[in-house]
């Protein structure tokens, strides 16, 4: 695996004292000791009750406290809409309480007052899922969906030409304008709201593939043209073409990198978490990480993102039935892989409450918190979802589901052996609280603004023994290197044929800061 992160100082990273004192659920005990660090949360989806009214928010917060949770992952953008008022995404059409009620603002105020963190859950590549278009004319589906043409059409497309899967429409992450919109929309939430983090969902290519060994998606014409320009190839690649597959996977990783560094610039303490696919058996059974369906079929390299340090927390969607022997084995394998793979970042195990009874969910929590053979333990647990806390009454009456929520809370918190009997704090992020490294970003474009899409950029330390790393500019010309050691670096751009100008610049990297690499005056000669 790629590893460009420097070794972080051991022992750094208790939660900031202000966070501990602000959180009643994580207050120090009578002896003055800090609570243990262990992530505990619900995913709160926005297709069900939880955040539609101030009263629902109050109930949600109280239910989280009864679970001894310390965080909530709250769905803020489902399909390029927003359960909020102050973001690039337009306000949702869902029947939430009317303005001035702002669902995200309300949950932040109530949850923070109770000592709970709030992480805004954003669906990245799901454009729309209804035959009725959204009301807002600014919605991406109305601007860049089936009615758009040429480069304005952001729809993902399968190799057979299919764009809609039923009523589901998806965005192609290989389209530069779409990726740019996503980055700006996420950053708008971080800038406008006091969220503790962003949680990315559907940060991958879609399902509905003909085989589990490859993705059929990514055939938006703009994406295909970019691939041809990058490789010098012609024609249309097959879905299982190795070069095409890696190019598409790189588009997702590049988007994560840009979101991560964009968030760092807006709020260096905001956490980026990603929802991670765990289809089928784990890497132990299929021949390694690169043979998993996650890596091959939906092109999501979340293990690589942990390794590079461009996500703070991976939350696995480890949706398995504990009462099914094969699925129980899948759960165990992915739980072990996550704990051992998290490295210098954090891995949170996310079981599906709706696929299990209360006792099965309790068993999965206990498995999550057990050390692996290598002595590693996941950073915590997130239950999917708040709306359906067990399999018994999925989508049943609110009263039945509320009672199951109480039963789950009792099972996890009551008794000496209960895994959540004592309060815990959200794990700290030493790489952000006391950073030992910095970052480099820049834009590679002609003087007239034309981006040098996919031009190689190399970061070379000007110190003995330093190792160079190479990346590429994306479709907007942006490039970035995360978590590089302090020092002076030479940044070298590989200019395309016909482009002249200074291809070299020097930057100084400082701890915790983003250094900008500029290439002014580039022009194309004819």
VEXDREN-2710 file (C-alpha; in Angstrom, 1 decimal):
% VEXDREN-2710
k/r/px/py/pz
1/UNK/0.0/0.0/0.0
2/UNK/1.0/3.6/-0.5
3/UNK/2.3/5.2/2.7
4/UNK/3.2/8.8/2.5
5/UNK/2.3/9.6/6.0
6/UNK/5.2/10.4/8.4
7/UNK/5.3/8.6/11.7
8/UNK/3.2/10.6/14.2
9/UNK/4.4/11.1/17.7
10/UNK/3.1/8.4/20.0
11/UNK/0.9/9.4/22.9
12/UNK/-0.5/12.6/21.4
13/UNK/-4.2/12.9/21.2
14/UNK/-6.5/13.1/24.2
15/UNK/-9.6/15.0/23.4
16/UNK/-9.3/18.7/23.7
17/UNK/-10.3/19.6/27.3
18/UNK/-13.0/21.9/26.0
19/UNK/-14.8/19.0/24.2
20/UNK/-14.6/16.8/27.3
21/UNK/-15.9/19.4/29.7
22/UNK/-18.7/20.4/27.2
23/UNK/-19.9/16.8/27.0
24/UNK/-22.0/15.5/30.0
25/UNK/-22.0/12.0/28.5
26/UNK/-18.2/12.0/28.5
27/UNK/-17.4/13.9/31.7
28/UNK/-14.5/12.8/33.8
29/UNK/-15.2/10.4/36.6
30/UNK/-15.0/11.3/40.3
31/UNK/-11.3/10.6/40.4
32/UNK/-10.7/13.1/37.6
33/UNK/-9.7/10.6/35.0
34/UNK/-10.7/11.3/31.4
35/UNK/-13.3/8.9/30.0
36/UNK/-12.1/6.2/27.6
37/UNK/-12.2/7.1/23.9
38/UNK/-14.7/5.1/21.9
39/UNK/-16.9/6.2/19.1
40/UNK/-20.6/5.5/19.6
41/UNK/-23.3/6.8/17.2
42/UNK/-26.4/6.2/15.3
43/UNK/-26.8/6.9/11.6
44/UNK/-29.9/9.0/11.4
45/UNK/-31.4/8.7/7.9
46/UNK/-33.6/11.5/6.6
47/UNK/-36.1/9.2/5.0
48/UNK/-37.6/8.5/8.4
49/UNK/-38.5/10.4/11.6
50/UNK/-35.7/12.0/13.6
51/UNK/-35.0/15.5/12.3
52/UNK/-38.3/16.7/10.6
53/UNK/-39.4/18.8/13.6
54/UNK/-37.8/20.3/16.7
55/UNK/-39.7/17.7/18.8
56/UNK/-38.3/14.8/16.8
57/UNK/-34.8/16.3/17.3
58/UNK/-35.4/16.4/21.1
59/UNK/-36.5/12.8/21.1
60/UNK/-33.5/11.8/19.0
61/UNK/-31.0/13.5/21.3
62/UNK/-32.6/11.9/24.4
63/UNK/-32.5/8.4/22.7
64/UNK/-28.8/8.9/21.9
65/UNK/-28.1/9.8/25.5
66/UNK/-29.9/6.7/26.7
67/UNK/-27.6/4.6/24.5
68/UNK/-24.5/6.4/26.0
69/UNK/-23.7/7.5/22.5
70/UNK/-21.4/10.5/21.9
71/UNK/-22.1/11.3/18.2
72/UNK/-24.9/11.4/15.6
73/UNK/-24.4/10.9/11.9
74/UNK/-27.3/12.9/10.6
75/UNK/-28.3/12.7/6.9
76/UNK/-28.1/16.2/5.6
77/UNK/-28.1/15.7/1.9
78/UNK/-29.9/12.7/0.4
79/UNK/-30.0/13.4/-3.3
80/UNK/-28.4/16.8/-3.9
81/UNK/-30.9/18.4/-1.6
82/UNK/-30.2/19.7/1.9
83/UNK/-32.0/19.4/5.3
84/UNK/-30.6/22.9/5.9
85/UNK/-30.9/26.4/4.6
86/UNK/-27.3/27.7/4.3
87/UNK/-25.6/25.4/1.9
88/UNK/-25.0/25.2/-1.9
89/UNK/-27.5/22.3/-2.0
90/UNK/-31.1/23.6/-2.2
91/UNK/-33.4/23.0/0.7
92/UNK/-35.1/19.6/0.6
93/UNK/-38.6/19.0/-0.7
94/UNK/-39.2/16.6/2.2
95/UNK/-42.1/17.6/4.5
96/UNK/-40.0/19.1/7.3
97/UNK/-41.4/21.8/9.5
98/UNK/-41.5/25.1/7.6
99/UNK/-38.9/27.9/7.8
100/UNK/-37.5/29.3/9.9
101/UNK/-36.9/25.7/11.1
102/UNK/-33.5/24.6/9.8
103/UNK/-33.1/20.8/10.5
104/UNK/-29.3/20.9/10.6
105/UNK/-29.1/24.0/12.8
106/UNK/-31.6/22.5/15.2
107/UNK/-29.8/19.2/15.6
108/UNK/-26.5/21.0/16.1
109/UNK/-27.9/23.2/18.8
110/UNK/-29.7/20.5/20.7
111/UNK/-27.0/17.8/20.3
112/UNK/-24.2/20.1/21.3
113/UNK/-26.1/21.3/24.3
114/UNK/-26.3/17.6/25.3
115/UNK/-22.6/16.9/24.6
116/UNK/-23.1/15.0/21.4
117/UNK/-21.1/15.5/18.2
118/UNK/-23.0/16.1/14.9
119/UNK/-21.6/14.7/11.6
120/UNK/-23.4/15.8/8.5
121/UNK/-24.1/12.8/6.3
122/UNK/-23.9/13.6/2.6
123/UNK/-24.7/11.3/-0.3
124/UNK/-22.1/12.1/-2.9
125/UNK/-23.0/10.5/-6.2
126/UNK/-26.8/9.9/-5.9
127/UNK/-28.4/12.6/-8.0
128/UNK/-32.2/11.8/-7.7
129/UNK/-34.5/8.9/-7.2
130/UNK/-38.0/9.9/-8.2
131/UNK/-40.0/10.3/-11.4
132/UNK/-41.1/13.7/-10.0
133/UNK/-38.3/16.2/-10.4
134/UNK/-37.2/18.4/-7.5
135/UNK/-38.9/21.7/-7.1
136/UNK/-35.8/23.9/-7.0
137/UNK/-34.7/25.0/-10.5
138/UNK/-31.1/25.0/-9.1
139/UNK/-31.2/21.3/-8.2
140/UNK/-28.5/19.3/-10.0
141/UNK/-31.1/17.0/-11.5
142/UNK/-32.8/19.9/-13.1
143/UNK/-29.6/21.6/-14.2
144/UNK/-27.5/18.6/-15.2
145/UNK/-29.8/15.6/-15.4
146/UNK/-31.7/14.0/-18.3
147/UNK/-32.7/17.4/-19.7
148/UNK/-29.1/18.6/-20.1
149/UNK/-26.9/18.2/-23.1
150/UNK/-23.2/17.9/-23.8
151/UNK/-20.8/18.8/-21.0
152/UNK/-23.7/20.1/-18.9
153/UNK/-25.0/16.5/-18.6
154/UNK/-23.4/15.0/-15.4
155/UNK/-25.3/11.7/-15.4
156/UNK/-23.3/8.6/-14.8
157/UNK/-23.9/6.0/-17.6
158/UNK/-23.4/2.3/-18.0
159/UNK/-21.5/0.7/-20.8
160/UNK/-24.8/-0.3/-22.5
161/UNK/-25.9/3.3/-22.5
162/UNK/-28.3/3.1/-19.5
163/UNK/-28.4/6.2/-17.4
164/UNK/-31.3/5.7/-15.1
165/UNK/-31.7/2.6/-12.9
166/UNK/-35.4/2.6/-12.4
167/UNK/-35.9/6.2/-11.1
168/UNK/-32.3/6.4/-9.7
169/UNK/-30.0/8.8/-11.3
170/UNK/-26.3/9.1/-10.4
171/UNK/-23.5/11.6/-10.9
172/UNK/-20.3/10.6/-12.6
173/UNK/-17.3/11.4/-10.4
174/UNK/-15.1/11.5/-13.5
175/UNK/-16.9/14.7/-14.7
176/UNK/-14.8/17.7/-13.5
177/UNK/-17.8/20.1/-13.1
178/UNK/-19.7/17.5/-11.0
179/UNK/-16.7/16.9/-8.8
180/UNK/-16.1/20.6/-8.3
181/UNK/-19.8/21.1/-7.3
182/UNK/-19.5/18.3/-4.8
183/UNK/-16.4/19.8/-3.2
184/UNK/-18.0/23.3/-3.0
185/UNK/-21.2/21.9/-1.6
186/UNK/-19.5/19.9/1.2
187/UNK/-17.3/22.9/2.0
188/UNK/-20.4/25.2/2.2
189/UNK/-21.8/23.0/5.0
190/UNK/-18.6/23.1/6.9
191/UNK/-18.3/26.8/6.5
192/UNK/-21.9/27.7/7.3
193/UNK/-22.6/25.2/10.2
194/UNK/-20.8/24.3/13.4
195/UNK/-20.7/20.6/12.4
196/UNK/-18.1/18.4/14.0
197/UNK/-17.5/16.6/10.7
198/UNK/-18.8/15.5/7.3
199/UNK/-19.8/11.9/6.6
200/UNK/-19.6/10.9/2.9
201/UNK/-21.9/8.2/1.6
202/UNK/-22.1/6.7/-1.9
203/UNK/-18.5/7.9/-2.4
204/UNK/-18.1/5.2/-5.1
205/UNK/-19.5/4.0/-8.4
206/UNK/-23.1/2.6/-8.4
207/UNK/-24.4/-1.0/-7.9
208/UNK/-26.5/-2.8/-10.5
209/UNK/-23.5/-4.3/-12.3
210/UNK/-23.5/-7.3/-14.6
211/UNK/-20.8/-9.0/-12.6
212/UNK/-19.2/-8.6/-9.2
213/UNK/-15.7/-8.4/-10.7
214/UNK/-16.0/-4.9/-12.3
215/UNK/-18.1/-1.8/-12.6
216/UNK/-20.3/-1.2/-15.7
217/UNK/-20.5/2.5/-14.9
218/UNK/-18.5/5.6/-15.7
219/UNK/-19.3/6.1/-19.4
220/UNK/-20.4/9.7/-19.3
221/UNK/-19.0/11.2/-22.5
222/UNK/-16.9/13.8/-20.7
223/UNK/-15.3/11.1/-18.5
224/UNK/-14.6/9.0/-21.5
225/UNK/-12.9/11.9/-23.3
226/UNK/-10.7/12.6/-20.3
227/UNK/-9.7/8.9/-20.1
228/UNK/-8.7/9.0/-23.8
229/UNK/-6.7/12.2/-23.4
230/UNK/-4.9/10.7/-20.3
231/UNK/-4.0/7.4/-22.0
232/UNK/-3.8/8.3/-25.7
233/UNK/-6.2/5.5/-26.4
234/UNK/-9.2/5.6/-28.7
235/UNK/-12.6/3.9/-28.7
236/UNK/-14.6/2.8/-25.7
237/UNK/-12.9/0.5/-23.1
238/UNK/-14.6/-2.6/-21.8
239/UNK/-15.9/-2.5/-18.2
240/UNK/-13.2/-4.9/-17.0
241/UNK/-10.4/-3.1/-18.8
242/UNK/-7.6/-2.8/-16.1
243/UNK/-6.4/0.7/-17.1
244/UNK/-10.0/2.1/-17.4
245/UNK/-10.9/0.5/-14.0
246/UNK/-7.9/2.1/-12.3
247/UNK/-8.6/5.5/-13.9
248/UNK/-12.2/5.4/-12.6
249/UNK/-11.0/4.3/-9.1
250/UNK/-8.6/7.3/-9.1
251/UNK/-11.5/9.7/-9.8
252/UNK/-13.1/8.7/-6.6
253/UNK/-9.9/8.8/-4.6
254/UNK/-9.1/12.2/-6.1
255/UNK/-12.5/13.5/-5.0
256/UNK/-11.9/12.3/-1.4
257/UNK/-8.5/14.0/-1.4
258/UNK/-9.9/17.3/-2.6
259/UNK/-12.8/17.2/-0.1
260/UNK/-10.4/16.4/2.7
261/UNK/-8.0/19.2/2.0
262/UNK/-10.9/21.6/1.3
263/UNK/-12.4/20.8/4.7
264/UNK/-9.0/21.3/6.3
265/UNK/-8.8/24.8/4.8
266/UNK/-12.3/25.7/5.9
267/UNK/-12.1/24.1/9.4
268/UNK/-8.9/22.2/10.3
269/UNK/-10.6/20.4/13.2
270/UNK/-13.6/19.1/11.2
271/UNK/-13.6/15.3/10.8
272/UNK/-14.0/13.6/7.5
273/UNK/-15.6/10.2/7.7
274/UNK/-16.5/7.9/4.9
275/UNK/-19.1/5.1/4.7
276/UNK/-17.2/2.1/3.5
277/UNK/-18.5/-0.9/1.5
278/UNK/-18.1/-4.4/2.8
279/UNK/-19.8/-6.6/0.2
280/UNK/-19.3/-10.3/0.5
281/UNK/-16.5/-12.0/2.4
282/UNK/-13.5/-10.0/3.6
283/UNK/-10.0/-9.8/2.1
284/UNK/-8.9/-12.8/4.1
285/UNK/-11.2/-15.1/2.1
286/UNK/-10.9/-13.6/-1.4
287/UNK/-7.2/-13.1/-1.9
288/UNK/-6.5/-9.7/-0.4
289/UNK/-7.9/-6.2/-0.5
290/UNK/-7.6/-5.7/-4.3
291/UNK/-9.7/-8.8/-4.9
292/UNK/-12.7/-7.6/-2.8
293/UNK/-15.9/-6.4/-4.4
294/UNK/-15.4/-3.1/-2.7
295/UNK/-12.2/-2.4/-4.6
296/UNK/-13.1/-4.1/-7.9
297/UNK/-16.8/-3.6/-8.4
298/UNK/-17.7/-0.3/-6.8
299/UNK/-14.1/1.1/-7.1
300/UNK/-13.9/2.3/-3.6
301/UNK/-10.3/2.2/-2.2
302/UNK/-11.1/3.1/1.4
303/UNK/-8.1/1.1/2.7
304/UNK/-5.9/3.3/0.5
305/UNK/-7.6/6.5/1.8
306/UNK/-6.7/5.4/5.4
307/UNK/-3.2/4.7/4.3
308/UNK/-2.8/8.1/2.6
309/UNK/-4.5/9.8/5.5
310/UNK/-7.1/11.6/3.4
311/UNK/-9.9/10.4/5.6
312/UNK/-10.0/10.7/9.4
313/UNK/-12.4/7.9/10.0
314/UNK/-13.8/5.0/8.0
315/UNK/-17.2/3.8/9.1
316/UNK/-17.8/0.4/7.5
317/UNK/-21.3/-0.5/6.4
318/UNK/-20.9/-3.9/7.8
319/UNK/-24.5/-4.9/7.2
320/UNK/-24.6/-8.7/8.1
321/UNK/-27.0/-11.0/9.8
322/UNK/-25.4/-12.4/12.9
323/UNK/-27.9/-15.3/12.9
324/UNK/-26.7/-16.4/9.4
325/UNK/-23.4/-18.4/9.7
326/UNK/-22.0/-17.2/6.3
327/UNK/-22.9/-13.6/7.1
328/UNK/-21.5/-13.8/10.6
329/UNK/-18.2/-14.9/9.1
330/UNK/-18.3/-12.0/6.7
331/UNK/-19.0/-9.6/9.7
332/UNK/-16.0/-11.1/11.6
333/UNK/-13.7/-10.8/8.6
334/UNK/-14.5/-7.2/7.9
335/UNK/-14.4/-6.3/11.6
336/UNK/-10.9/-7.8/11.8
337/UNK/-9.7/-6.1/8.6
338/UNK/-11.0/-2.7/9.7
339/UNK/-9.3/-2.9/13.1
340/UNK/-6.0/-4.0/11.6
341/UNK/-6.1/-1.6/8.6
342/UNK/-7.0/1.6/10.4
343/UNK/-3.3/2.4/11.1
344/UNK/-2.8/6.0/12.2
345/UNK/-6.4/6.9/11.5
346/UNK/-9.7/5.4/12.9
347/UNK/-12.0/2.6/11.9
348/UNK/-15.6/2.5/13.2
349/UNK/-17.7/-0.7/12.7
350/UNK/-21.2/0.0/11.4
351/UNK/-23.6/-3.0/11.8
352/UNK/-27.1/-3.1/10.4
353/UNK/-29.5/-3.0/13.4
354/UNK/-32.5/-3.6/11.0
355/UNK/-31.1/-7.0/10.0
356/UNK/-30.7/-8.3/13.5
357/UNK/-32.6/-8.8/16.7
358/UNK/-31.4/-7.0/19.9
359/UNK/-29.3/-10.0/21.1
360/UNK/-27.6/-10.3/17.7
361/UNK/-26.8/-6.6/17.7
362/UNK/-25.4/-6.9/21.2
363/UNK/-23.2/-9.7/20.0
364/UNK/-21.9/-7.6/17.1
365/UNK/-21.1/-4.7/19.4
366/UNK/-19.0/-7.1/21.6
367/UNK/-17.2/-8.5/18.5
368/UNK/-16.5/-4.9/17.4
369/UNK/-14.8/-4.2/20.7
370/UNK/-12.7/-7.4/20.9
371/UNK/-8.9/-7.1/20.0
372/UNK/-7.8/-8.9/16.9
373/UNK/-5.0/-11.4/16.8
374/UNK/-2.7/-8.5/16.1
375/UNK/-4.0/-6.7/19.2
376/UNK/-5.9/-4.0/17.4
377/UNK/-9.4/-2.8/18.2
378/UNK/-11.8/-0.8/16.1
379/UNK/-12.3/2.8/17.2
380/UNK/-15.9/2.3/17.9
381/UNK/-19.4/1.5/16.7
382/UNK/-22.2/3.1/14.7
383/UNK/-25.6/1.5/14.4
384/UNK/-27.7/1.7/11.2
385/UNK/-30.1/3.0/11.8
386/UNK/-31.9/5.1/14.4
387/UNK/-35.2/4.7/12.6
388/UNK/-35.1/0.8/12.6
389/UNK/-33.3/-0.4/15.7
390/UNK/-34.0/-4.1/15.1
391/UNK/-35.4/-6.5/12.5
392/UNK/-38.6/-7.1/14.5
393/UNK/-40.6/-4.0/13.4
394/UNK/-38.8/-2.6/10.4
395/UNK/-40.9/0.3/9.2
396/UNK/-43.5/-0.6/11.8
397/UNK/-45.3/1.8/14.1
398/UNK/-43.3/4.6/15.7
399/UNK/-44.4/3.2/19.1
400/UNK/-43.0/-0.3/18.4
401/UNK/-39.7/1.1/17.1
402/UNK/-39.4/3.5/20.0
403/UNK/-39.8/0.5/22.4
404/UNK/-37.1/-1.5/20.5
405/UNK/-34.8/1.6/20.8
406/UNK/-35.3/1.5/24.5
407/UNK/-34.6/-2.3/24.6
408/UNK/-31.4/-1.8/22.6
409/UNK/-30.2/1.0/24.9
410/UNK/-30.9/-1.3/28.0
411/UNK/-29.0/-4.2/26.4
412/UNK/-26.0/-2.0/25.6
413/UNK/-25.8/0.0/28.8
414/UNK/-27.3/-2.0/31.8
415/UNK/-25.2/-4.4/33.8
416/UNK/-21.5/-4.7/34.5
417/UNK/-20.9/-6.6/31.3
418/UNK/-22.8/-4.1/29.1
419/UNK/-20.4/-2.7/26.4
420/UNK/-21.7/0.9/26.8
421/UNK/-22.3/0.8/30.6
422/UNK/-19.8/3.7/31.1
423/UNK/-19.6/7.0/29.2
424/UNK/-17.0/7.4/26.5
425/UNK/-15.5/10.3/24.5
426/UNK/-15.3/10.5/20.7
427/UNK/-11.6/9.6/19.9
428/UNK/-9.4/12.5/19.4
429/UNK/-7.5/13.2/16.1
430/UNK/-3.9/13.9/17.1
431/UNK/-3.0/14.5/13.4
432/UNK/-5.3/17.5/13.5
433/UNK/-5.1/18.6/17.2
434/UNK/-1.3/18.6/17.2
435/UNK/-0.3/18.2/13.6
436/UNK/3.2/17.0/12.8
437/UNK/3.0/17.6/9.1
438/UNK/1.3/19.9/6.5
439/UNK/-0.1/19.8/3.0
440/UNK/0.5/21.2/-0.5
441/UNK/-2.2/22.2/-3.0
442/UNK/-2.2/24.1/-6.2
443/UNK/-3.8/24.7/-9.5
444/UNK/-2.3/23.9/-12.9
445/UNK/-3.9/25.9/-15.6
446/UNK/-3.1/28.2/-18.5
447/UNK/-3.2/31.9/-18.1
448/UNK/-6.6/31.9/-19.8
449/UNK/-8.0/29.5/-17.1
450/UNK/-7.9/26.3/-19.2
451/UNK/-7.0/23.5/-16.7
452/UNK/-4.1/21.2/-17.5
453/UNK/-6.2/18.1/-16.8
454/UNK/-4.3/15.1/-15.6
455/UNK/-0.8/16.7/-15.9
456/UNK/1.6/15.0/-13.6
457/UNK/2.9/17.0/-10.6
458/UNK/5.9/15.8/-8.5
459/UNK/6.7/17.0/-5.0
460/UNK/10.4/16.6/-4.3
461/UNK/11.8/17.4/-0.8
462/UNK/15.0/19.6/-0.9
463/UNK/16.6/17.7/1.9
464/UNK/18.8/14.6/1.9
465/UNK/17.0/11.3/2.1
466/UNK/13.6/12.8/1.2
467/UNK/11.3/10.8/-1.1
468/UNK/9.4/12.3/-4.0
469/UNK/5.7/11.7/-4.5
470/UNK/3.8/12.2/-7.7
471/UNK/0.1/13.1/-8.3
472/UNK/-2.0/14.5/-11.1
473/UNK/-4.1/17.6/-11.6
474/UNK/-7.8/16.9/-11.8
475/UNK/-10.2/18.1/-14.4
476/UNK/-10.2/21.6/-12.9
477/UNK/-6.4/21.8/-12.7
478/UNK/-6.4/21.2/-8.9
479/UNK/-3.8/19.0/-7.3
480/UNK/-3.0/18.2/-3.7
481/UNK/-0.6/16.3/-1.5
482/UNK/-1.8/15.4/2.1
483/UNK/0.3/15.0/5.2
484/UNK/3.9/15.7/4.0
485/UNK/6.6/16.4/6.5
486/UNK/7.7/20.0/7.2
487/UNK/10.4/21.4/5.0
488/UNK/11.1/23.0/1.7
489/UNK/9.9/21.2/-1.5
490/UNK/10.4/21.6/-5.2
491/UNK/7.1/21.2/-7.1
492/UNK/7.6/20.1/-10.7
493/UNK/4.8/20.1/-13.3
494/UNK/5.0/17.9/-16.4
495/UNK/3.7/20.4/-19.0
496/UNK/1.8/19.0/-22.0
497/UNK/3.3/19.4/-25.5
498/UNK/2.8/22.9/-26.7
499/UNK/2.5/24.5/-23.3
500/UNK/5.4/26.8/-22.2
501/UNK/6.2/28.6/-18.9
502/UNK/8.0/27.9/-15.7
503/UNK/7.3/24.2/-14.7
504/UNK/9.0/24.6/-11.3
505/UNK/8.1/26.3/-8.1
506/UNK/9.2/26.0/-4.4
507/UNK/7.0/25.8/-1.3
508/UNK/7.7/25.6/2.4
509/UNK/5.5/23.2/4.3
510/UNK/4.6/24.0/7.9
511/UNK/2.9/21.9/10.5
512/UNK/-0.9/22.0/10.2
513/UNK/-0.9/24.5/7.3
514/UNK/-1.7/24.2/3.6
515/UNK/1.0/25.6/1.3
516/UNK/0.0/26.8/-2.1
517/UNK/2.1/25.9/-5.2
518/UNK/1.5/28.5/-8.0
519/UNK/2.4/28.1/-11.7
520/UNK/1.6/31.5/-13.2
521/UNK/2.1/32.5/-16.8
522/UNK/1.5/29.1/-18.5
523/UNK/0.5/29.6/-22.1
524/UNK/-0.1/27.3/-25.1
525/UNK/1.8/28.1/-28.3
526/UNK/0.5/27.1/-31.7
END
